[in-house]
Amino acid sequence: MSTADGNRKRCNDVKKIRSYSSIWSVEKVIYAINDMRLPFPITFSQMAWFVACEFAVLALGNCRRSP
């Protein structure tokens, strides 16, 4: 028996355990901010990335202009 056959046999012996935990972790969706409706719904993580990137752009832009 070659090494490849031994590895294949070990992989076939491994049992798969199904996990449905990701079904219950539904991400929150934001449709409006205060009374202003957004043109399309965004998730909280999308909003967080946008704010973080916007902050980085503003911070780096201000560093460049300083005398």
Gaussian input, Z-matrix of N, CA and C with variables (Angstrom, degrees):
# hf/3-21g

backbone

0 1
 N
 C     1     B1
 C     2     B2     1     A1
 N     3     B3     2     A2     1     D1
 C     4     B4     3     A3     2     D2
 C     5     B5     4     A4     3     D3
 N     6     B6     5     A5     4     D4
 C     7     B7     6     A6     5     D5
 C     8     B8     7     A7     6     D6
 N     9     B9     8     A8     7     D7
 C    10    B10     9     A9     8     D8
 C    11    B11    10    A10     9     D9
 N    12    B12    11    A11    10    D10
 C    13    B13    12    A12    11    D11
 C    14    B14    13    A13    12    D12
 N    15    B15    14    A14    13    D13
 C    16    B16    15    A15    14    D14
 C    17    B17    16    A16    15    D15
 N    18    B18    17    A17    16    D16
 C    19    B19    18    A18    17    D17
 C    20    B20    19    A19    18    D18
 N    21    B21    20    A20    19    D19
 C    22    B22    21    A21    20    D20
 C    23    B23    22    A22    21    D21
 N    24    B24    23    A23    22    D22
 C    25    B25    24    A24    23    D23
 C    26    B26    25    A25    24    D24
 N    27    B27    26    A26    25    D25
 C    28    B28    27    A27    26    D26
 C    29    B29    28    A28    27    D27
 N    30    B30    29    A29    28    D28
 C    31    B31    30    A30    29    D29
 C    32    B32    31    A31    30    D30
 N    33    B33    32    A32    31    D31
 C    34    B34    33    A33    32    D32
 C    35    B35    34    A34    33    D33
 N    36    B36    35    A35    34    D34
 C    37    B37    36    A36    35    D35
 C    38    B38    37    A37    36    D36
 N    39    B39    38    A38    37    D37
 C    40    B40    39    A39    38    D38
 C    41    B41    40    A40    39    D39
 N    42    B42    41    A41    40    D40
 C    43    B43    42    A42    41    D41
 C    44    B44    43    A43    42    D42
 N    45    B45    44    A44    43    D43
 C    46    B46    45    A45    44    D44
 C    47    B47    46    A46    45    D45
 N    48    B48    47    A47    46    D46
 C    49    B49    48    A48    47    D47
 C    50    B50    49    A49    48    D48
 N    51    B51    50    A50    49    D49
 C    52    B52    51    A51    50    D50
 C    53    B53    52    A52    51    D51
 N    54    B54    53    A53    52    D52
 C    55    B55    54    A54    53    D53
 C    56    B56    55    A55    54    D54
 N    57    B57    56    A56    55    D55
 C    58    B58    57    A57    56    D56
 C    59    B59    58    A58    57    D57
 N    60    B60    59    A59    58    D58
 C    61    B61    60    A60    59    D59
 C    62    B62    61    A61    60    D60
 N    63    B63    62    A62    61    D61
 C    64    B64    63    A63    62    D62
 C    65    B65    64    A64    63    D63
 N    66    B66    65    A65    64    D64
 C    67    B67    66    A66    65    D65
 C    68    B68    67    A67    66    D66
 N    69    B69    68    A68    67    D67
 C    70    B70    69    A69    68    D68
 C    71    B71    70    A70    69    D69
 N    72    B72    71    A71    70    D70
 C    73    B73    72    A72    71    D71
 C    74    B74    73    A73    72    D72
 N    75    B75    74    A74    73    D73
 C    76    B76    75    A75    74    D74
 C    77    B77    76    A76    75    D75
 N    78    B78    77    A77    76    D76
 C    79    B79    78    A78    77    D77
 C    80    B80    79    A79    78    D78
 N    81    B81    80    A80    79    D79
 C    82    B82    81    A81    80    D80
 C    83    B83    82    A82    81    D81
 N    84    B84    83    A83    82    D82
 C    85    B85    84    A84    83    D83
 C    86    B86    85    A85    84    D84
 N    87    B87    86    A86    85    D85
 C    88    B88    87    A87    86    D86
 C    89    B89    88    A88    87    D87
 N    90    B90    89    A89    88    D88
 C    91    B91    90    A90    89    D89
 C    92    B92    91    A91    90    D90
 N    93    B93    92    A92    91    D91
 C    94    B94    93    A93    92    D92
 C    95    B95    94    A94    93    D93
 N    96    B96    95    A95    94    D94
 C    97    B97    96    A96    95    D95
 C    98    B98    97    A97    96    D96
 N    99    B99    98    A98    97    D97
 C   100   B100    99    A99    98    D98
 C   101   B101   100   A100    99    D99
 N   102   B102   101   A101   100   D100
 C   103   B103   102   A102   101   D101
 C   104   B104   103   A103   102   D102
 N   105   B105   104   A104   103   D103
 C   106   B106   105   A105   104   D104
 C   107   B107   106   A106   105   D105
 N   108   B108   107   A107   106   D106
 C   109   B109   108   A108   107   D107
 C   110   B110   109   A109   108   D108
 N   111   B111   110   A110   109   D109
 C   112   B112   111   A111   110   D110
 C   113   B113   112   A112   111   D111
 N   114   B114   113   A113   112   D112
 C   115   B115   114   A114   113   D113
 C   116   B116   115   A115   114   D114
 N   117   B117   116   A116   115   D115
 C   118   B118   117   A117   116   D116
 C   119   B119   118   A118   117   D117
 N   120   B120   119   A119   118   D118
 C   121   B121   120   A120   119   D119
 C   122   B122   121   A121   120   D120
 N   123   B123   122   A122   121   D121
 C   124   B124   123   A123   122   D122
 C   125   B125   124   A124   123   D123
 N   126   B126   125   A125   124   D124
 C   127   B127   126   A126   125   D125
 C   128   B128   127   A127   126   D126
 N   129   B129   128   A128   127   D127
 C   130   B130   129   A129   128   D128
 C   131   B131   130   A130   129   D129
 N   132   B132   131   A131   130   D130
 C   133   B133   132   A132   131   D131
 C   134   B134   133   A133   132   D132
 N   135   B135   134   A134   133   D133
 C   136   B136   135   A135   134   D134
 C   137   B137   136   A136   135   D135
 N   138   B138   137   A137   136   D136
 C   139   B139   138   A138   137   D137
 C   140   B140   139   A139   138   D138
 N   141   B141   140   A140   139   D139
 C   142   B142   141   A141   140   D140
 C   143   B143   142   A142   141   D141
 N   144   B144   143   A143   142   D142
 C   145   B145   144   A144   143   D143
 C   146   B146   145   A145   144   D144
 N   147   B147   146   A146   145   D145
 C   148   B148   147   A147   146   D146
 C   149   B149   148   A148   147   D147
 N   150   B150   149   A149   148   D148
 C   151   B151   150   A150   149   D149
 C   152   B152   151   A151   150   D150
 N   153   B153   152   A152   151   D151
 C   154   B154   153   A153   152   D152
 C   155   B155   154   A154   153   D153
 N   156   B156   155   A155   154   D154
 C   157   B157   156   A156   155   D155
 C   158   B158   157   A157   156   D156
 N   159   B159   158   A158   157   D157
 C   160   B160   159   A159   158   D158
 C   161   B161   160   A160   159   D159
 N   162   B162   161   A161   160   D160
 C   163   B163   162   A162   161   D161
 C   164   B164   163   A163   162   D162
 N   165   B165   164   A164   163   D163
 C   166   B166   165   A165   164   D164
 C   167   B167   166   A166   165   D165
 N   168   B168   167   A167   166   D166
 C   169   B169   168   A168   167   D167
 C   170   B170   169   A169   168   D168
 N   171   B171   170   A170   169   D169
 C   172   B172   171   A171   170   D170
 C   173   B173   172   A172   171   D171
 N   174   B174   173   A173   172   D172
 C   175   B175   174   A174   173   D173
 C   176   B176   175   A175   174   D174
 N   177   B177   176   A176   175   D175
 C   178   B178   177   A177   176   D176
 C   179   B179   178   A178   177   D177
 N   180   B180   179   A179   178   D178
 C   181   B181   180   A180   179   D179
 C   182   B182   181   A181   180   D180
 N   183   B183   182   A182   181   D181
 C   184   B184   183   A183   182   D182
 C   185   B185   184   A184   183   D183
 N   186   B186   185   A185   184   D184
 C   187   B187   186   A186   185   D185
 C   188   B188   187   A187   186   D186
 N   189   B189   188   A188   187   D187
 C   190   B190   189   A189   188   D188
 C   191   B191   190   A190   189   D189
 N   192   B192   191   A191   190   D190
 C   193   B193   192   A192   191   D191
 C   194   B194   193   A193   192   D192
 N   195   B195   194   A194   193   D193
 C   196   B196   195   A195   194   D194
 C   197   B197   196   A196   195   D195
 N   198   B198   197   A197   196   D196
 C   199   B199   198   A198   197   D197
 C   200   B200   199   A199   198   D198

   B1=1.4623
   B2=1.5204
   B3=1.3261
   B4=1.4644
   B5=1.5256
   B6=1.3091
   B7=1.4637
   B8=1.5256
   B9=1.3322
   B10=1.4689
   B11=1.5248
   B12=1.3435
   B13=1.4615
   B14=1.5280
   B15=1.3344
   B16=1.4582
   B17=1.5192
   B18=1.3495
   B19=1.4630
   B20=1.5178
   B21=1.3492
   B22=1.4584
   B23=1.5339
   B24=1.3310
   B25=1.4647
   B26=1.5239
   B27=1.3469
   B28=1.4584
   B29=1.5242
   B30=1.3398
   B31=1.4662
   B32=1.5173
   B33=1.3101
   B34=1.4650
   B35=1.5212
   B36=1.3443
   B37=1.4572
   B38=1.5233
   B39=1.3271
   B40=1.4583
   B41=1.5255
   B42=1.3214
   B43=1.4607
   B44=1.5149
   B45=1.3187
   B46=1.4527
   B47=1.5228
   B48=1.3104
   B49=1.4583
   B50=1.5183
   B51=1.2921
   B52=1.4630
   B53=1.5234
   B54=1.3250
   B55=1.4514
   B56=1.5187
   B57=1.2956
   B58=1.4570
   B59=1.5258
   B60=1.3215
   B61=1.4576
   B62=1.5267
   B63=1.3375
   B64=1.4688
   B65=1.5239
   B66=1.3062
   B67=1.4660
   B68=1.5224
   B69=1.3193
   B70=1.4625
   B71=1.5158
   B72=1.3294
   B73=1.4692
   B74=1.5323
   B75=1.3061
   B76=1.4623
   B77=1.5249
   B78=1.3310
   B79=1.4638
   B80=1.5257
   B81=1.3300
   B82=1.4618
   B83=1.5196
   B84=1.3243
   B85=1.4594
   B86=1.5154
   B87=1.3401
   B88=1.4629
   B89=1.5218
   B90=1.3211
   B91=1.4621
   B92=1.5294
   B93=1.3402
   B94=1.4613
   B95=1.5273
   B96=1.3270
   B97=1.4670
   B98=1.5226
   B99=1.3239
   B100=1.4656
   B101=1.5322
   B102=1.3160
   B103=1.4663
   B104=1.5201
   B105=1.3215
   B106=1.4559
   B107=1.5374
   B108=1.3284
   B109=1.4624
   B110=1.5151
   B111=1.3120
   B112=1.4559
   B113=1.5272
   B114=1.3317
   B115=1.4655
   B116=1.5261
   B117=1.3203
   B118=1.4653
   B119=1.5271
   B120=1.3067
   B121=1.4680
   B122=1.5289
   B123=1.3311
   B124=1.4565
   B125=1.5196
   B126=1.3038
   B127=1.4603
   B128=1.5211
   B129=1.3065
   B130=1.4641
   B131=1.5261
   B132=1.3355
   B133=1.4677
   B134=1.5297
   B135=1.3391
   B136=1.4627
   B137=1.5155
   B138=1.3249
   B139=1.4539
   B140=1.5328
   B141=1.3161
   B142=1.4601
   B143=1.5318
   B144=1.3275
   B145=1.4666
   B146=1.5255
   B147=1.3240
   B148=1.4597
   B149=1.5227
   B150=1.3220
   B151=1.4657
   B152=1.5304
   B153=1.3260
   B154=1.4620
   B155=1.5323
   B156=1.3241
   B157=1.4760
   B158=1.5239
   B159=1.3225
   B160=1.4641
   B161=1.5306
   B162=1.3132
   B163=1.4591
   B164=1.5243
   B165=1.3419
   B166=1.4631
   B167=1.5272
   B168=1.3230
   B169=1.4637
   B170=1.5283
   B171=1.3171
   B172=1.4688
   B173=1.5230
   B174=1.3247
   B175=1.4590
   B176=1.5255
   B177=1.3253
   B178=1.4632
   B179=1.5322
   B180=1.3234
   B181=1.4662
   B182=1.5104
   B183=1.3230
   B184=1.4652
   B185=1.5186
   B186=1.2996
   B187=1.4665
   B188=1.5203
   B189=1.2863
   B190=1.4600
   B191=1.5190
   B192=1.3275
   B193=1.4579
   B194=1.5167
   B195=1.3024
   B196=1.4692
   B197=1.5235
   B198=1.3478
   B199=1.4841
   B200=1.5011
   A1=108.42
   A2=116.74
   A3=120.93
   A4=109.86
   A5=115.85
   A6=121.02
   A7=111.14
   A8=116.46
   A9=120.14
   A10=110.93
   A11=116.97
   A12=119.89
   A13=111.01
   A14=116.18
   A15=120.04
   A16=111.87
   A17=116.62
   A18=120.79
   A19=110.67
   A20=116.71
   A21=120.53
   A22=110.34
   A23=116.17
   A24=119.81
   A25=110.19
   A26=116.98
   A27=119.86
   A28=110.88
   A29=117.73
   A30=120.93
   A31=111.40
   A32=117.08
   A33=120.45
   A34=111.79
   A35=117.23
   A36=121.00
   A37=112.85
   A38=117.70
   A39=121.89
   A40=108.91
   A41=115.49
   A42=119.74
   A43=109.66
   A44=116.15
   A45=120.97
   A46=109.13
   A47=115.42
   A48=121.05
   A49=107.14
   A50=116.39
   A51=120.32
   A52=109.54
   A53=114.48
   A54=120.64
   A55=108.33
   A56=115.87
   A57=121.10
   A58=111.34
   A59=117.63
   A60=120.23
   A61=112.13
   A62=117.51
   A63=119.11
   A64=111.80
   A65=118.00
   A66=120.82
   A67=110.12
   A68=116.81
   A69=120.66
   A70=112.71
   A71=118.32
   A72=119.88
   A73=108.97
   A74=115.74
   A75=122.23
   A76=108.24
   A77=115.85
   A78=119.76
   A79=109.74
   A80=115.23
   A81=120.27
   A82=110.35
   A83=116.02
   A84=122.10
   A85=108.70
   A86=115.99
   A87=121.88
   A88=108.19
   A89=115.96
   A90=121.62
   A91=112.46
   A92=117.15
   A93=120.80
   A94=109.14
   A95=113.86
   A96=120.74
   A97=105.99
   A98=116.04
   A99=122.98
   A100=108.28
   A101=119.33
   A102=120.52
   A103=112.19
   A104=117.51
   A105=120.52
   A106=110.03
   A107=116.56
   A108=120.85
   A109=109.77
   A110=116.46
   A111=121.25
   A112=109.39
   A113=118.12
   A114=119.56
   A115=112.84
   A116=116.57
   A117=121.57
   A118=107.97
   A119=118.31
   A120=120.26
   A121=110.96
   A122=115.79
   A123=121.25
   A124=108.85
   A125=115.57
   A126=119.81
   A127=109.26
   A128=115.06
   A129=120.02
   A130=110.52
   A131=117.76
   A132=119.72
   A133=111.21
   A134=118.25
   A135=120.49
   A136=110.70
   A137=116.76
   A138=120.70
   A139=110.43
   A140=117.33
   A141=121.00
   A142=110.97
   A143=117.77
   A144=121.04
   A145=111.14
   A146=117.09
   A147=120.64
   A148=110.77
   A149=117.28
   A150=121.43
   A151=110.06
   A152=117.73
   A153=121.03
   A154=111.14
   A155=116.70
   A156=120.19
   A157=111.32
   A158=116.54
   A159=119.93
   A160=110.29
   A161=117.09
   A162=121.24
   A163=110.95
   A164=117.10
   A165=121.11
   A166=110.66
   A167=117.19
   A168=120.68
   A169=110.22
   A170=117.36
   A171=120.68
   A172=111.42
   A173=117.23
   A174=120.83
   A175=110.68
   A176=117.43
   A177=119.82
   A178=111.56
   A179=116.35
   A180=119.50
   A181=111.67
   A182=117.25
   A183=120.96
   A184=111.47
   A185=119.10
   A186=122.34
   A187=110.10
   A188=117.31
   A189=121.70
   A190=111.81
   A191=117.69
   A192=122.16
   A193=113.64
   A194=118.66
   A195=119.90
   A196=110.42
   A197=117.55
   A198=121.92
   A199=113.64
   D1=129.70
   D2=-179.74
   D3=-82.94
   D4=171.20
   D5=-179.73
   D6=-65.23
   D7=-38.31
   D8=179.81
   D9=-63.46
   D10=-39.84
   D11=178.78
   D12=-66.60
   D13=-37.42
   D14=178.48
   D15=-65.97
   D16=-40.97
   D17=178.27
   D18=-66.07
   D19=-40.42
   D20=179.66
   D21=-63.73
   D22=-39.68
   D23=-179.76
   D24=-65.38
   D25=-41.87
   D26=179.34
   D27=-64.49
   D28=-38.96
   D29=179.15
   D30=-66.25
   D31=-34.50
   D32=179.19
   D33=-72.94
   D34=-25.21
   D35=179.78
   D36=-77.74
   D37=-17.12
   D38=-177.89
   D39=-73.95
   D40=129.96
   D41=179.11
   D42=-92.13
   D43=138.67
   D44=178.00
   D45=-88.22
   D46=132.31
   D47=177.30
   D48=-109.35
   D49=119.48
   D50=-178.87
   D51=-79.06
   D52=137.35
   D53=179.43
   D54=-125.39
   D55=126.75
   D56=-179.68
   D57=-109.15
   D58=22.69
   D59=-177.62
   D60=-67.96
   D61=-28.44
   D62=-179.69
   D63=-70.29
   D64=-18.95
   D65=177.57
   D66=-65.08
   D67=-34.97
   D68=-174.48
   D69=-87.67
   D70=-9.48
   D71=179.94
   D72=-98.18
   D73=74.76
   D74=-179.32
   D75=-84.12
   D76=130.48
   D77=-178.23
   D78=-79.37
   D79=141.91
   D80=-179.68
   D81=-74.12
   D82=140.38
   D83=-179.45
   D84=-114.39
   D85=135.56
   D86=-179.30
   D87=-103.73
   D88=124.08
   D89=-179.58
   D90=-102.95
   D91=-22.87
   D92=-178.27
   D93=-153.98
   D94=153.18
   D95=174.18
   D96=-118.90
   D97=119.85
   D98=-169.06
   D99=54.60
   D100=-122.08
   D101=178.66
   D102=-101.20
   D103=3.68
   D104=-178.12
   D105=-91.36
   D106=116.99
   D107=177.63
   D108=-74.90
   D109=138.27
   D110=177.52
   D111=-82.30
   D112=150.24
   D113=-179.53
   D114=-64.93
   D115=-26.16
   D116=176.40
   D117=-149.80
   D118=149.22
   D119=-179.19
   D120=-69.91
   D121=142.68
   D122=177.27
   D123=-126.48
   D124=153.50
   D125=176.76
   D126=-87.39
   D127=164.54
   D128=-179.44
   D129=-63.73
   D130=-38.44
   D131=-179.55
   D132=-67.82
   D133=-36.10
   D134=175.92
   D135=-63.32
   D136=-42.14
   D137=179.16
   D138=-65.49
   D139=-40.45
   D140=179.85
   D141=-64.52
   D142=-42.82
   D143=176.99
   D144=-62.77
   D145=-42.53
   D146=179.24
   D147=-61.22
   D148=-47.11
   D149=-178.90
   D150=-63.97
   D151=-42.66
   D152=-179.79
   D153=-64.24
   D154=-43.68
   D155=179.05
   D156=-67.40
   D157=-39.88
   D158=178.68
   D159=-64.20
   D160=-41.03
   D161=177.06
   D162=-62.00
   D163=-42.25
   D164=179.76
   D165=-64.81
   D166=-41.77
   D167=179.21
   D168=-64.05
   D169=-44.15
   D170=178.84
   D171=-64.79
   D172=-41.31
   D173=-179.15
   D174=-66.59
   D175=-43.76
   D176=-179.76
   D177=-71.39
   D178=-31.92
   D179=178.03
   D180=-68.50
   D181=-36.82
   D182=178.24
   D183=-71.13
   D184=-31.63
   D185=178.67
   D186=-67.59
   D187=-33.43
   D188=-176.85
   D189=-72.35
   D190=-35.44
   D191=-176.22
   D192=-82.01
   D193=-16.26
   D194=-175.65
   D195=-67.11
   D196=141.80
   D197=-175.80
   D198=-71.64

